[in-house]
Amino acid sequence: MPNEKDALEIINDPANFTAKPDYLEPEETEEAAPPPKGKEPSEKEPGGFSRRGFLKIGGLTAAVASVGGAGAAGFAIGRSDDAYTGYNRTYQGGDMFFNREPFRTDLPTFFKPVGKVERPDWTEYLFQRKAVIMGYIKEGTWTPDKGLKALPGPVGDYYRSRPKEEFETMMKALENSVIRAEAWKAGKHKRYAIADAYNASFRDTGMYNRYGSTVPEDPAEKYEQTGVPVPPEEWDYRHIWRKEPLKFKSPKHATKLIKRMAHMYGMSLVGITRFDPRFMFKGLMRGMPNQGHDSWGDKVPGHWKSIIVFGVPMYWDSTYSAVGYSTSFDAYFRSRCASGLLERFIQELGYPARAQFPGHHYEVMMSPFVQLAGLGEYSRAGVVMVPELGANFRPAAVITDIEFEYDKPISVRMADFCMKCKICADACPSGAISKSDRPETVIRGFKRWRLDEEKCHLQWCSGPTSDGLGCRVCIGLCPYSRKNTWIHTISRELEPRDPTHLVSKGLLAMQTNFFKYPEAEEFKSDWDGGKEANYHKAPWWMRSDDFFEIERTWQYHGME
């Protein structure tokens, strides 16, 4: 199997040493030949140099040799991750620098069932519920003034079985979406002009460009266009042209190649695990009539055996400037494209493949698979934290029937840190994040910190963005969501190995005492009682008044 080496290994590998030129050494170099009998070495040999001349020329040749050695080292370093300009660390796998092997475990943190494990129904996916409600309103089948009792179908059943506050919060979110849109037209578009253009460049081209090409193809859109169902037994095989798939030498070879390709498609992190039907939605299958809500049931395609999970971070500085200056679409676009590229690559090898990608193109819950694939741990905010990126990780996946050498979960005590740290809960503008010390709510058989997704979604719809998609305050403020600086490198390596917990206590004290963040209410839109505050000030290139003839009527908040 090909052996990948880092720069230091390459430099020290004798195979990469270059032979010294023959004008620097005689052909036999093991032992110098003795002088002829009866003849002592002279100051100057016939046809040679004097000792002084030799020393002079020796300095020159030493310099030449040094340059030659530097050239050899330079050649070796040229094969290192950082030397591939334009295709450097990320594409070579260099972003995945944390050594997970000492922390492998059989189960992810908080993954031991405490009750009956149940598969999630499609109605538990908020954006599926919202899409159905918006469809009713558009068609005139139901309108908010008719109330919950009249809300038809499984979505109506779902909300009638839940506390009434959840339905009321969803209605408030829809109402605030209208207010947000009006506020945007009234002037927000000036303050956030550059941030919104950046967001839209991803959102409206490769993500949701219905009049151009999108990556990857989506079976739901295919069904909408043709009216012909495309079940996974058809869609997942659509680009296979080989009579038989290319046979891998071993599962280990399959893992090495497919992980490499995920990196080559621009993904920072990648892990592979067995497909687990417990985390597949019931009643949801893209490409089927009504997304499979009426007919799919709890079926699991027989060829769904493995799942490859990968992803990238959102841009750091704008994420620290949530809400108004941040976007998820820069990372969504990249992971989405990679899922389409890897799906097609696998099908070209002769294997079925199905991409799971953002925004809402999933049959599975991503969080459990990110954990099972050994990339990270469950967190208080409900998202997965990974050692290299913290909570700033946007995943996608590809399901296939290839047999791999699977990754095991990890336990690096990030969830333990969450039990002590409540920064995200304290700063959440909607109060959606639990402040309980430990996970105590049993959800589908597992203990979890309960994220009130209706409240979270309400803040999305109320934030100072043009599309009302996302908040990201919890991600930007998380002490683990930091750039790869030396202090965070030390912390990342020490914390999981510290039996005294002093490192985590020190980090938490430093975060709360030296890095101030706004009060939760201050993150809200000004029309919603807030100040549109930020943890960090907007990146310089997102400050519209510095580039356009715009009168600034707002204050920039946060650290530089």
Secondary structure, 3 states (H helix, E strand, C coil): CCCCCCHHHHHHCHHHCCCCCCCCCCCCCCCCCCCCCCCCCCCECCCCCEHHHHHHHHHHHHHHHHHHHHHHHHHHHCCCHHHCCCCCHHHHCCCCCCCCHHHECCCCCCCCCCCCCCCCEHHHCHHHHHHHHHHHHHHCCCCHHHCHHHCCHHHHHHHHCCCHHHHHHHHHHHHHHHHHHHHHHHHHHHHCHHHHHHHHHHHHHHHCCCCCCCCCCCHHHHHHHHCCCCCHHHHCCCCCCCCCCCCCCCHHHHHHHHHHHHHHCCCCEEEEEECCHHHECECCCCCCHHHHCCCCCCCCCCCCCEEEEEEECCCHHHHCCCCCCCCCHHHHHHHHHHHHHHHHHHHHCCCCEEEEECCCECCECHHHHHHHCCCCEECCCCCEEECCCECCCEEEEEEECCCCCCCCCECCCHHHHHHHCCHHHHHCCCCCCCCCCCCCEEECCEEECCCCHHHHHHHHHHCCCCCCCCCCHHHHHCCCCCCCCHHHHHHHHHHHHCCCCHHHHHHHHHHHHHCCCCCHHHHCCHHHCCCCCCCECCCHHHCHHHCCCCCCCCCCCCEC
